[in-house]
Amino acid sequence: MKLTILGGGGFRVPLVYGALLGDRAEGRVTDVVLHDLDDSRLYAVARVLAEQAAGVPDAPTVTATTDLDEALRGADFIFSAIRVGGLEGRAADERVALAEGVLGQETVGAGGIAYGLRTVPVATDIARRVARLAPEAWLINFTNPAGLVTEAMARHLGDRVIGICDSPVGLGRRIARVLGADPKEAWIDYVGLNHLGWVRGLRVAGRDELPRLLADPDLLGSFEEGKLFGVDWLQSLGAIPNEYLHYYYFNREAVRAYQQAEKTRGAFLREQQAHFYEEMRHPGAAALTAWDRTRAEREATYMSENRETAGAGERDADDLSGGYEKVALALMRAIARDERTTLILNVRNQGTLSVLDTDAVIEVPCLVDANGAHPVAVDPLPGHATGLVCAVKAVEREVLAAAESGSRATAVKAFALHPLVDSVNVARRLVEGYTEAHPGLAYLKR
């Protein structure tokens, strides 16, 4: 099978290729095509992949191209992990928002809206090309904001685009581990939008073990989310939220921590990765060693401001291994080989959540087989979660409308309606700031 990776010069691509190297079954990926607009980044990542493949029999062949149409033709699966505007754009998203006293995180709040406005037109163009050049391919989207981008692409690819995220997987794994259960044998009752979801139950052998966790303060406070949100708040919710909900539940503290930080997350990653890619320009550098070192630092500092605010301490070593590449590989296996499995994915609602329409992309457990991903029926959301989900989905729809129409007024509306932007005037200044910072937003007409 042929796998095309869009954003093939991205730093996390070796995670995907490393997962492929361990797959020896029939019907596996044999050809990997890396596509990126930056050929120097393609060269750097290809060097890392070559070192990963050294000594591995029948390792998937790797080719690289800056020609998008060439990369798409003949693909069986397409993995999209692009970053429109690069890390410079992410740093600007954070800077503009924080100057207005609101959150600039890349998927949540003002920063997520800016990133979406920049990304949706590009993602839509990719979806149209896939429909024309590789209509039988399955597109797996990891491009952030993952739910919003998946919904934009689904308007052209239908259910052949599926969004993935490693956050729910990591959350479910941590809960199962602290309960002494095997994550592979646990059913995780998770529901919401991307980066806006809750675990409401964890069933092992038909028994829901989450009440036992919520009733034990010592157990509840022993893992990442317990440390991040606090035992009392989790017991009040009666559920375990995705870590990104920390930006909602502790917004003022998060904004203050980001304003006081020496560097924003985007600025840190921009400098860190610039050093890595510069190092890769030297032929004698050990590519895989340099990548491993950089990745370890990246993972260890993930959401560090939030953890500092909560007094959560350092991340556990078991949480530093990532996971989205494993979700992607499991998804590809299930579809290509009809190996039925259950995964938490971003898919069209299709009536699963009654408060949202059929085409709204949600994040829920799905049964996956050769025909794609099928959302599993879930119980209604509690009132507090319903309010947040509906409000954020309404914002996403305004982002899609602004990207399609080029309406500046609609873009302002998207910012103003977000729960973490508390003023129409702030929304107007955000649009002004972002259009000045990003040439890619020039399409928003006055």
Disulfide bonds with the S-S distance in Angstrom:
none
